[in-house]
Amino acid sequence: MNRSHGPSFRAPLIPLDQCPVCLGKTFIEGVFHQIACNHCNASGWVDAATGQALPLETLAMQLGRRLRQSDEEVQQLRRLMPGRGPQSQYEQNNRRGAGASNFTGD
């Protein structure tokens, strides 16, 4: 059964875009100082469809959801590629030189 009135059960994920005024930097460069961007409420993000700033409550919820999604994607990539971090190159044997000698890069 479709609901025809009342609030929805889930808040929709609103597509966000960088603020066209401050270019996502959250401030505008003055001559001697930085001024908080009034167009995006100093957040650097606006609604992609309308280009208008979101209310702070909605913006905080949307950014939190995007951060959670990004964290989940990073965790999935880490599970798919174990041992591919920056520490893994130091754990491997460095016998790549001529005659299996230690290659120092000189």
Backbone as a ProteinNet text record, in pm:
[ID]
protein_1_A
[PRIMARY]
MNRSHGPSFRAPLIPLDQCPVCLGKTFIEGVFHQIACNHCNASGWVDAATGQALPLETLAMQLGRRLRQSDEEVQQLRRLMPGRGPQSQYEQNNRRGAGASNFTGD
[TERTIARY]
84.7	0	89.6	63.7	142.1	85.9	175.6	133.4	108.3	2.4	-28.7	-13.1	10.2	26.7	114.8	159.7	242.6	389.6	473.7	617.6	659.6	767.2	816.9	891.5	908.1	974.3	1124.5	1181.2	1324.9	1348.9	1449.6	1487.8	1563.7	1529.4	1597.1	1739.9	1826.9	1964.1	1962.9	1992.6	1988.8	2124.2	2126.9	2255.3	2310.4	2437.6	2502	2605.3	2632	2731.6	2811.1	2930.5	3009.6	2943.5	2959.5	2902.3	2966.6	2885.8	2944.1	3008.6	2974.4	3028.8	3168.3	3182	3311.1	3389.1	3331.5	3393.6	3427.5	3343.5	3360.2	3460.9	3518.3	3619.8	3559.9	3431.7	3355.7	3381.6	3470.3	3495.3	3528.2	3516.7	3549.1	3668.6	3767.4	3887.5	3859	3880.8	3875.7	4015	4032.3	4163	4257.1	4208.7	4293.1	4246.5	4133.6	4079.4	3989	3944.9	3853.5	3714.1	3614	3475.7	3399.4	3320.1	3238.8	3138.9	3123.4	3032.8	2887.7	2810.7	2669.7	2580.8	2627.8	2544.6	2522.6	2625.6	2616	2619	2599.7	2607.8	2744.2	2849.1	2987.6	3007.8	2936.7	2954.4	3028.6	3022.4	3085.7	2998.4	2876	2786.5	2650.6	2590.3	2455.4	2377.9	2247.1	2162.6	2196.2	2226.7	2268	2154.3	2030.1	1917.6	1882.5	1881.9	1837.6	1951.2	2066.2	2177.4	2163.4	2064.5	2040.4	2102.7	2132.7	2188.9	2081.9	2124.6	2033.7	2028.6	1917.3	1915.3	2022.2	2076.9	2189.8	2156.9	2033.6	1996	1998.6	1944.1	1940.4	2081.2	2161	2297.6	2381	2367.8	2443.3	2403.9	2275.6	2229.9	2281.7	2275.6	2319.9	2470.7	2547.8	2692.5	2730	2657.1	2682	2654.9	2546.7	2514.3	2618.6	2665.3	2768	2899.5	2933.9	3055.9	3046.9	2931.9	2912.2	2923.8	2866.2	2876.5	3021.6	3094.1	3234.5	3316.8	3290.8	3362.6	3334.6	3209.9	3175.9	3246.8	3257.9	3328.3	3476.6	3536.2	3677.5	3697.5	3609.3	3620.9	3606.6	3516	3500.9	3627.1	3686.7	3809.4	3924	3929.9	4035.4	4018.1	3893.5	3869.6	3905.3	3883	3912.1	4061.4	4138.2	4281.3	4362.1	4370.4	4451.3	4600	4675.6	4819.1	4860	4774.7	4806.9	4832.2	4843.2	4864.3	5008.6	5042.1	5179.3	5278.7	5232.6	5321	5364.1	5286.5	5315.2	5444	5484.7	5606.7	5731	5723.5	5837.4	5841.9	5732.9	5728.8	5774.8	5786.6	5827.1	5979.3	6032.3	6174.5	6213.6	6324.1	6366.8	6481.3	6457.5	6559.9	6523.8	6533.8	6494.9	6612.2	6730.5	6846.3	6904.2	7014.3	7081	7136.4	7113.5	7162.4	7097.3	6976.7	6900.4	6970.7	7048.1	7112.5	7014.8	7048.4	6961.7	6964.6	6853.8	6844.7	6823.5	6913.2	6904.2	6849.3	6838	6782.2	6885.3	7016	7119.7	7154.8
-116.7	0	123.4	215.1	338	444.4	517	627.8	750.7	819.9	937.7	1067.5	1058.8	1180.5	1150.5	1253.7	1237.2	1227.5	1230.7	1224.9	1085.6	1081.8	953.4	884.3	754.2	677.9	701.2	731	754.2	888.3	958.2	1084.3	1052.9	1118.4	1087.9	1141.2	1076.7	1123.2	1232.5	1353.5	1468.8	1480.9	1486.9	1504.7	1644.6	1649.7	1776.2	1812	1941.7	1991.9	2099.6	2128.2	2234.5	2369.5	2457.8	2592.1	2666.6	2725.3	2797.2	2930.2	2982.7	3111.8	3095	3004.5	2985.9	2866.6	2793.9	2676.9	2567.6	2554.8	2449.2	2480.5	2601.3	2634.8	2685.3	2711.7	2759.6	2905.5	2971.6	3113.2	3183.2	3315.6	3399.5	3484.3	3490.6	3567.2	3716.6	3788.1	3932.7	3986.3	4116.3	4174.5	4143	4156.8	4135.2	4021	3961.3	3857.7	3763.6	3657.4	3561.1	3583.5	3579.8	3601.8	3471.2	3431.1	3309.5	3326.8	3222.6	3227.7	3225.1	3325.2	3331.9	3248.7	3219.1	3144.8	3000.6	2938.5	2797.3	2780.8	2886.6	2884.7	2834.8	2869.7	2834.4	2683.8	2606.4	2461.5	2414.1	2489.1	2449.4	2361.9	2327.5	2237.9	2302.9	2278.8	2325.3	2209.7	2224.1	2125	2125.4	2008.9	2000.4	2038.5	2010.4	2037	2185.5	2250.9	2390.2	2490	2446.9	2539.1	2623.4	2591.2	2666.3	2594.3	2671	2613.2	2531.9	2423.9	2340.9	2393.8	2373	2407.1	2326.5	2382.1	2318.9	2179.7	2157.5	2025.4	1922.6	1960.8	1871.3	1848.2	1953.4	1942.1	1848.8	1861.3	1773.9	1628.5	1601.5	1464.9	1412.2	1492.3	1449.5	1423.6	1510.5	1490.7	1368.9	1344.7	1226.4	1098.9	1097.9	980.1	956.8	1065.3	1051.5	1001.9	1050.5	1005.9	858.5	814.7	675.1	587.2	631.7	555.2	546.3	656.1	655.7	563.5	564.9	474.2	328.6	296.4	159.4	118.8	211.2	181	155.8	235.9	217.3	81.5	44.8	-84.1	-199.7	-186.8	-291.2	-303.5	-191.3	-195.7	-256.7	-228.3	-286.9	-437.9	-484.2	-628.2	-695.4	-626.3	-684.3	-690.2	-595.3	-588	-589.8	-703.8	-708.3	-701.2	-637.6	-627.9	-529.4	-435.9	-337.9	-199	-189.7	-61.2	-15.9	102.1	153.2	69.6	-2.5	-84	-210.7	-254.2	-382	-379.5	-265.3	-262.4	-285.4	-254.4	-276	-418.4	-489.1	-626.1	-724.9	-680.7	-768.9	-769.5	-876.2	-888.7	-798.3	-726.2	-632.4	-693.4	-807.4	-874.1	-859.6	-738.7	-713.8	-670.8	-663.4	-618.6	-729.4	-697.8	-796	-909	-1032.1	-1148	-1163.1	-1115.2	-1121.3	-1048.8	-945	-865.7	-760.6	-701.4	-601.3	-472.9	-433.9	-312.9	-193.5	-96.7	20.4	142.3	139.8	252.6	354.7	326.7	422.5	409.8
0	0	0	-90.6	-100.5	-9.1	52.5	138.6	51.4	79	-1.8	76.4	206.8	286.5	406.6	472.4	591.4	556.5	657.1	630.1	584.2	507.7	461.4	575.7	562.2	666.3	666.7	552.2	540.2	473.1	522.7	459.7	330.6	221.2	95.1	96.6	21	5.9	-100.1	-60.3	-149.8	-218.9	-351.4	-419.7	-391.6	-352.2	-318.8	-424.3	-434.2	-527.1	-455.8	-504.1	-443.3	-466.2	-370.2	-379.3	-496	-585.6	-699.4	-659.7	-542.2	-501.4	-441	-343.4	-275.7	-330.5	-425.9	-488.9	-388.4	-283.9	-185.6	-77.2	-74.6	25.7	156.2	163	279.7	313.6	243	268.9	137.4	141.3	26.3	66	-20.5	7.8	-4.6	104.2	100.2	72.1	74.8	50.4	165.9	288.1	404.5	494.8	465.4	552.2	473.3	539.9	479.5	537.2	449.2	489.1	470.1	569	557.4	443.2	363.3	248.3	296.7	258.7	297.6	206	86.8	-8	36.7	97.7	137.8	289.4	365.1	511.9	558.9	486.8	518.1	528.6	446.8	446.4	322.4	213.4	88.8	1.6	48.2	-24.6	-43.4	-159.6	-190.6	-253.9	-261.7	-327.7	-476.4	-532.1	-672.5	-767.3	-729.5	-818.7	-822.6	-706.6	-700.7	-687.9	-637.4	-617	-492	-408.7	-285.8	-166.8	-63.5	58.7	130.1	193.4	272	414.6	484.4	627.7	700.8	805.8	873.7	927.1	975	1024.9	912.4	797.5	681.7	628.5	624	573.7	660.7	792.4	882.5	861.8	844	821.6	687.6	582.6	450.3	448.2	510.8	513.7	597.3	705.8	786.7	709.4	632.4	552.7	444.3	379.7	276.1	335.9	453.6	519.6	555.9	605.3	638.9	515	402.1	277.9	230.9	240.9	199.9	288	418.4	508.9	475.1	440.5	402.6	273.9	176.8	52.8	78.3	166.1	199.5	266.5	358.1	425.4	326.2	229.1	127.5	44.1	5.6	-73.4	6.3	134.6	217.8	230.3	235.6	241.3	109.5	-2.7	-133.5	-161.8	-108.7	-138.1	-8.6	59.9	182.7	149.4	235.5	214.5	108.4	72.8	-29.7	29.2	158.5	221.7	211.2	261.8	252.8	332.3	434.4	515.5	441.6	342.9	277.8	196.6	144.4	65.1	151.2	279.7	368.2	420.8	412.1	459.7	353.4	229.3	121.1	108.6	52	28.4	-87.1	-74.7	-178.4	-258.9	-323.6	-404.1	-551.6	-602	-740.2	-826.9	-773.4	-850.3	-935.5	-1003.7	-1090.1	-1005.1	-1045.4	-972.1	-836.1	-819.8	-695.8	-581.5	-617.6	-513.3	-461.2	-352.1	-290.7	-373	-429.2	-510.2	-418.6	-424.4	-337.3	-407.7	-538.2	-611.2	-652.5	-634.3	-673.2	-818.5
[MASK]
++++++++++++++++++++++++++++++++++++++++++++++++++++++++++++++++++++++++++++++++++++++++++++++++++++++++++

